[in-house]
């Protein structure tokens, strides 16, 4: 079993930056594609960015070049650099990962809160 743990959330002013981290741990970590999602109060969870084990990345349209997803496979860690944050982007940010060995097996972290003041 794999556990995901996010960190790095907090309160930032509009236009500010944060760097989120997600560490995968377990007896045997077999992680493939990884993603960041976010969920604001009263809204559905939405995909923010994805990164393959190869490093290939993809972003939601609303990112508009402000966020950067990256990963360090040796450390089983994924990052999300958030720049130029907007108040409406306050949400719980979640780490999500697919198991590369166990078919159709996915993991979620507990989330990290991002608050943006106007």
TORPA-4810 file (N, C-alpha, C, O; in nm, 3 decimals):
<nodes>
NODE_1_0.084_-0.119_0.000_0.000_0.000_0.000_0.088_0.125_0.000_0.194_0.128_0.063_X
NODE_2_0.043_0.225_-0.071_0.118_0.350_-0.083_0.039_0.461_-0.014_-0.083_0.469_-0.028_X
NODE_3_0.108_0.544_0.059_0.047_0.661_0.122_0.104_0.787_0.058_0.223_0.795_0.026_X
NODE_4_0.017_0.885_0.040_0.058_1.015_-0.013_0.036_1.121_0.094_-0.067_1.124_0.160_X
NODE_5_0.134_1.208_0.110_0.124_1.313_0.212_0.164_1.447_0.151_0.277_1.465_0.107_X
NODE_6_0.068_1.540_0.149_0.095_1.674_0.097_0.141_1.767_0.208_0.113_1.745_0.326_X
NODE_7_0.212_1.869_0.168_0.253_1.976_0.259_0.278_2.101_0.178_0.283_2.098_0.055_X
NODE_8_0.294_2.213_0.248_0.328_2.337_0.182_0.215_2.437_0.168_0.237_2.550_0.123_X
NODE_9_0.094_2.397_0.206_-0.017_2.491_0.198_-0.004_2.600_0.302_0.081_2.593_0.391_X
NODE_10_-0.090_2.700_0.291_-0.088_2.809_0.387_-0.166_2.927_0.336_-0.241_2.917_0.239_X
NODE_11_-0.147_3.040_0.402_-0.215_3.164_0.365_-0.118_3.254_0.290_-0.005_3.276_0.333_X
NODE_12_-0.164_3.305_0.177_-0.081_3.393_0.096_-0.168_3.506_0.041_-0.288_3.488_0.022_X
NODE_13_-0.109_3.619_0.017_-0.183_3.730_-0.043_-0.202_3.706_-0.192_-0.125_3.633_-0.255_X
NODE_14_-0.303_3.767_-0.248_-0.326_3.757_-0.391_-0.199_3.801_-0.466_-0.138_3.902_-0.432_X
NODE_15_-0.163_3.722_-0.566_-0.040_3.748_-0.640_0.081_3.677_-0.583_0.189_3.680_-0.642_X
NODE_16_0.064_3.615_-0.468_0.174_3.548_-0.402_0.199_3.408_-0.454_0.134_3.362_-0.548_X
NODE_17_0.294_3.341_-0.390_0.337_3.209_-0.435_0.343_3.110_-0.319_0.362_3.148_-0.204_X
NODE_18_0.326_2.985_-0.353_0.343_2.874_-0.260_0.403_2.757_-0.338_0.387_2.746_-0.459_X
NODE_19_0.472_2.670_-0.265_0.522_2.547_-0.325_0.468_2.429_-0.246_0.499_2.413_-0.128_X
NODE_20_0.388_2.348_-0.312_0.331_2.230_-0.251_0.418_2.109_-0.280_0.482_2.099_-0.385_X
NODE_21_0.420_2.017_-0.184_0.494_1.892_-0.202_0.403_1.775_-0.172_0.309_1.786_-0.094_X
NODE_22_0.431_1.663_-0.236_0.358_1.539_-0.212_0.459_1.426_-0.208_0.529_1.399_-0.306_X
NODE_23_0.467_1.360_-0.094_0.562_1.250_-0.077_0.486_1.118_-0.073_0.390_1.102_0.001_X
NODE_24_0.531_1.025_-0.155_0.474_0.891_-0.157_0.560_0.800_-0.070_0.683_0.802_-0.079_X
NODE_25_0.495_0.721_0.014_0.569_0.630_0.101_0.494_0.498_0.111_0.376_0.489_0.078_X
NODE_26_0.564_0.397_0.158_0.504_0.266_0.173_0.610_0.160_0.167_0.728_0.189_0.147_X
NODE_27_0.568_0.037_0.185_0.663_-0.073_0.183_0.729_-0.082_0.046_0.849_-0.103_0.034_X
NODE_28_0.646_-0.065_-0.056_0.698_-0.067_-0.192_0.624_0.040_-0.272_0.505_0.027_-0.299_X
NODE_29_0.694_0.143_-0.308_0.634_0.255_-0.381_0.643_0.229_-0.530_0.751_0.221_-0.587_X
NODE_30_0.526_0.215_-0.590_0.520_0.184_-0.734_0.428_0.287_-0.800_0.315_0.255_-0.839_X
NODE_31_0.477_0.408_-0.811_0.394_0.519_-0.861_0.427_0.551_-1.005_0.543_0.560_-1.044_X
NODE_32_0.322_0.570_-1.083_0.337_0.610_-1.222_0.298_0.756_-1.238_0.363_0.845_-1.185_X
NODE_33_0.190_0.779_-1.312_0.143_0.915_-1.331_0.096_0.976_-1.199_0.037_0.908_-1.115_X
NODE_34_0.123_1.105_-1.183_0.080_1.178_-1.064_0.010_1.306_-1.106_0.035_1.361_-1.213_X
NODE_35_-0.079_1.352_-1.019_-0.160_1.470_-1.050_-0.179_1.555_-0.925_-0.167_1.508_-0.811_X
NODE_36_-0.210_1.680_-0.950_-0.261_1.768_-0.845_-0.406_1.805_-0.880_-0.436_1.843_-0.993_X
NODE_37_-0.492_1.791_-0.782_-0.631_1.835_-0.793_-0.655_1.942_-0.687_-0.575_1.959_-0.595_X
NODE_38_-0.765_2.013_-0.702_-0.805_2.106_-0.598_-0.957_2.105_-0.585_-1.030_2.076_-0.680_X
NODE_39_-1.001_2.138_-0.464_-1.146_2.145_-0.440_-1.175_2.264_-0.350_-1.130_2.269_-0.235_X
NODE_40_-1.251_2.358_-0.403_-1.295_2.474_-0.326_-1.429_2.442_-0.260_-1.501_2.354_-0.307_X
NODE_41_-1.463_2.510_-0.152_-1.590_2.484_-0.084_-1.709_2.497_-0.179_-1.723_2.596_-0.250_X
NODE_42_-1.794_2.396_-0.179_-1.913_2.398_-0.262_-1.890_2.368_-0.408_-1.983_2.376_-0.488_X
NODE_43_-1.768_2.335_-0.444_-1.736_2.307_-0.584_-1.682_2.166_-0.600_-1.640_2.102_-0.503_X
NODE_44_-1.685_2.118_-0.724_-1.632_1.986_-0.752_-1.479_1.988_-0.754_-1.416_2.090_-0.781_X
NODE_45_-1.423_1.873_-0.724_-1.279_1.861_-0.733_-1.238_1.870_-0.880_-1.301_1.810_-0.967_X
NODE_46_-1.132_1.946_-0.907_-1.089_1.965_-1.046_-0.940_1.938_-1.061_-0.861_1.959_-0.968_X
NODE_47_-0.904_1.891_-1.178_-0.765_1.861_-1.209_-0.688_1.990_-1.236_-0.735_2.076_-1.311_X
NODE_48_-0.572_2.002_-1.175_-0.489_2.120_-1.193_-0.374_2.091_-1.290_-0.352_2.166_-1.385_X
NODE_49_-0.301_1.983_-1.264_-0.185_1.951_-1.346_-0.152_1.803_-1.330_-0.184_1.741_-1.228_X
NODE_50_-0.086_1.749_-1.433_-0.046_1.609_-1.432_0.099_1.597_-1.475_0.150_1.681_-1.550_X
NODE_51_0.165_1.492_-1.427_0.302_1.465_-1.469_0.322_1.314_-1.476_0.289_1.240_-1.383_X
NODE_52_0.379_1.272_-1.587_0.411_1.131_-1.602_0.546_1.102_-1.539_0.622_1.192_-1.508_X
NODE_53_0.573_0.973_-1.522_0.700_0.934_-1.464_0.816_0.983_-1.553_0.926_1.010_-1.504_X
NODE_54_0.790_0.993_-1.683_0.892_1.041_-1.777_0.921_1.189_-1.763_1.023_1.239_-1.810_X
NODE_55_0.828_1.261_-1.697_0.844_1.405_-1.683_0.751_1.486_-1.771_0.743_1.608_-1.758_X
NODE_56_0.680_1.419_-1.859_0.583_1.489_-1.944_0.475_1.551_-1.857_0.422_1.486_-1.767_X
NODE_57_0.442_1.677_-1.885_0.346_1.750_-1.803_0.227_1.798_-1.884_0.234_1.815_-2.006_X
NODE_58_0.117_1.821_-1.813_-0.003_1.874_-1.875_-0.074_1.959_-1.771_-0.072_1.927_-1.652_X
NODE_59_-0.137_2.067_-1.816_-0.199_2.162_-1.724_-0.343_2.193_-1.764_-0.378_2.188_-1.882_X
NODE_60_-0.423_2.226_-1.666_-0.557_2.276_-1.694_-0.546_2.413_-1.759_-0.448_2.485_-1.738_X
NODE_61_-0.645_2.448_-1.838_-0.641_2.574_-1.911_-0.628_2.694_-1.817_-0.563_2.793_-1.852_X
NODE_62_-0.688_2.687_-1.700_-0.689_2.803_-1.611_-0.551_2.832_-1.549_-0.530_2.938_-1.490_X
NODE_63_-0.457_2.739_-1.564_-0.323_2.760_-1.508_-0.251_2.875_-1.578_-0.181_2.952_-1.513_X
NODE_64_-0.268_2.886_-1.706_-0.213_2.996_-1.790_-0.068_3.029_-1.755_-0.032_3.146_-1.743_X
NODE_65_0.015_2.926_-1.740_0.157_2.946_-1.719_0.198_2.987_-1.579_0.315_3.017_-1.557_X
NODE_66_0.106_2.990_-1.486_0.138_3.037_-1.351_0.186_2.926_-1.258_0.256_2.954_-1.161_X
NODE_67_0.152_2.803_-1.286_0.188_2.690_-1.200_0.289_2.601_-1.273_0.289_2.593_-1.396_X
NODE_68_0.373_2.534_-1.195_0.468_2.439_-1.251_0.466_2.311_-1.170_0.489_2.313_-1.049_X
NODE_69_0.438_2.199_-1.237_0.441_2.069_-1.172_0.575_2.003_-1.203_0.627_2.015_-1.314_X
NODE_70_0.629_1.933_-1.104_0.757_1.863_-1.124_0.760_1.744_-1.030_0.675_1.731_-0.942_X
NODE_71_0.858_1.656_-1.048_0.871_1.541_-0.960_1.016_1.498_-0.952_1.095_1.522_-1.043_X
NODE_72_1.047_1.433_-0.842_1.179_1.374_-0.820_1.154_1.227_-0.793_1.117_1.189_-0.681_X
NODE_73_1.173_1.144_-0.893_1.140_1.001_-0.878_1.227_0.933_-0.772_1.182_0.841_-0.705_X
NODE_74_1.348_0.977_-0.758_1.438_0.917_-0.658_1.387_0.941_-0.516_1.412_0.861_-0.426_X
NODE_75_1.318_1.050_-0.498_1.264_1.085_-0.366_1.115_1.055_-0.355_1.054_1.083_-0.252_X
NODE_76_1.056_0.998_-0.459_0.912_0.969_-0.459_0.831_1.093_-0.422_0.736_1.085_-0.345_X
NODE_77_0.870_1.204_-0.477_0.810_1.332_-0.440_0.766_1.409_-0.564_0.835_1.411_-0.666_X
NODE_78_0.650_1.473_-0.552_0.598_1.559_-0.658_0.579_1.699_-0.600_0.552_1.714_-0.481_X
NODE_79_0.594_1.799_-0.684_0.583_1.937_-0.640_0.483_2.013_-0.728_0.456_1.975_-0.842_X
NODE_80_0.430_2.120_-0.671_0.349_2.213_-0.750_0.386_2.354_-0.705_0.356_2.394_-0.593_X
NODE_81_0.450_2.427_-0.793_0.483_2.566_-0.767_0.365_2.652_-0.812_0.328_2.652_-0.929_X
NODE_82_0.308_2.725_-0.719_0.192_2.810_-0.746_0.237_2.955_-0.744_0.284_3.004_-0.642_X
NODE_83_0.223_3.024_-0.856_0.259_3.165_-0.866_0.136_3.248_-0.904_0.041_3.196_-0.962_X
NODE_84_0.140_3.374_-0.872_0.032_3.467_-0.910_-0.105_3.413_-0.868_-0.199_3.412_-0.947_X
NODE_85_-0.114_3.369_-0.743_-0.238_3.309_-0.695_-0.351_3.412_-0.687_-0.328_3.529_-0.656_X
NODE_86_-0.470_3.367_-0.715_-0.589_3.450_-0.712_-0.677_3.408_-0.594_-0.674_3.291_-0.554_X
NODE_87_-0.755_3.499_-0.538_-0.841_3.463_-0.424_-0.933_3.345_-0.454_-0.959_3.263_-0.367_X
NODE_88_-0.983_3.337_-0.577_-1.074_3.229_-0.612_-1.005_3.093_-0.623_-1.071_2.991_-0.644_X
NODE_89_-0.873_3.093_-0.609_-0.799_2.966_-0.615_-0.775_2.907_-0.477_-0.706_2.806_-0.463_X
NODE_90_-0.831_2.969_-0.376_-0.826_2.911_-0.243_-0.902_2.780_-0.244_-1.017_2.774_-0.287_X
NODE_91_-0.838_2.674_-0.196_-0.897_2.541_-0.202_-0.810_2.445_-0.124_-0.702_2.480_-0.078_X
NODE_92_-0.859_2.323_-0.111_-0.774_2.215_-0.063_-0.712_2.151_-0.186_-0.783_2.110_-0.279_X
NODE_93_-0.581_2.143_-0.187_-0.508_2.085_-0.299_-0.470_1.941_-0.263_-0.412_1.914_-0.157_X
NODE_94_-0.504_1.851_-0.354_-0.484_1.708_-0.330_-0.383_1.649_-0.427_-0.375_1.687_-0.544_X
NODE_95_-0.307_1.556_-0.376_-0.215_1.477_-0.456_-0.285_1.348_-0.495_-0.357_1.288_-0.414_X
NODE_96_-0.265_1.305_-0.617_-0.328_1.183_-0.669_-0.223_1.108_-0.749_-0.143_1.168_-0.821_X
NODE_97_-0.224_0.975_-0.737_-0.124_0.897_-0.809_-0.181_0.764_-0.854_-0.269_0.707_-0.790_X
NODE_98_-0.128_0.717_-0.963_-0.167_0.586_-1.016_-0.057_0.485_-0.987_0.062_0.515_-1.000_X
NODE_99_-0.097_0.367_-0.948_0.000_0.261_-0.924_0.043_0.203_-1.058_-0.041_0.171_-1.142_X
NODE_100_0.172_0.191_-1.079_0.221_0.146_-1.209_0.222_-0.006_-1.219_0.232_-0.061_-1.329_X
NODE_101_0.211_-0.075_-1.107_0.212_-0.221_-1.105_0.070_-0.277_-1.089_0.029_-0.367_-1.162_X
NODE_102_-0.003_-0.224_-0.994_-0.138_-0.272_-0.964_-0.238_-0.200_-1.054_-0.262_-0.080_-1.038_X
NODE_103_-0.294_-0.272_-1.147_-0.385_-0.213_-1.245_-0.504_-0.147_-1.178_-0.562_-0.201_-1.083_X
NODE_104_-0.541_-0.030_-1.229_-0.660_0.042_-1.181_-0.655_0.068_-1.031_-0.759_0.065_-0.964_X
NODE_105_-0.538_0.095_-0.979_-0.521_0.127_-0.837_-0.469_0.269_-0.827_-0.367_0.304_-0.887_X
NODE_106_-0.541_0.351_-0.751_-0.508_0.492_-0.738_-0.503_0.532_-0.592_-0.565_0.468_-0.506_X
NODE_107_-0.428_0.637_-0.564_-0.411_0.684_-0.428_-0.440_0.834_-0.420_-0.416_0.909_-0.515_X
NODE_108_-0.492_0.876_-0.304_-0.515_1.017_-0.275_-0.444_1.054_-0.146_-0.434_0.974_-0.053_X
NODE_109_-0.395_1.176_-0.142_-0.347_1.229_-0.016_-0.461_1.292_0.061_-0.575_1.294_0.015_X
NODE_110_-0.430_1.344_0.180_-0.533_1.401_0.266_-0.560_1.546_0.232_-0.658_1.604_0.280_X
NODE_111_-0.476_1.607_0.150_-0.496_1.744_0.106_-0.420_1.845_0.191_-0.391_1.823_0.308_X
NODE_112_-0.390_1.957_0.128_-0.328_2.068_0.199_-0.404_2.195_0.163_-0.433_2.220_0.046_X
NODE_113_-0.435_2.275_0.264_-0.520_2.392_0.244_-0.440_2.511_0.191_-0.335_2.545_0.246_X
NODE_114_-0.490_2.571_0.087_-0.432_2.694_0.033_-0.536_2.805_0.049_-0.648_2.793_-0.002_X
NODE_115_-0.500_2.911_0.119_-0.588_3.026_0.138_-0.524_3.148_0.072_-0.404_3.170_0.086_X
NODE_116_-0.603_3.226_0.002_-0.551_3.342_-0.070_-0.633_3.464_-0.029_-0.754_3.470_-0.053_X
NODE_117_-0.568_3.560_0.031_-0.638_3.681_0.075_-0.634_3.787_-0.035_-0.537_3.798_-0.110_X
NODE_118_-0.740_3.864_-0.043_-0.747_3.968_-0.148_-0.692_4.101_-0.099_-0.690_4.198_-0.174_X
</nodes>
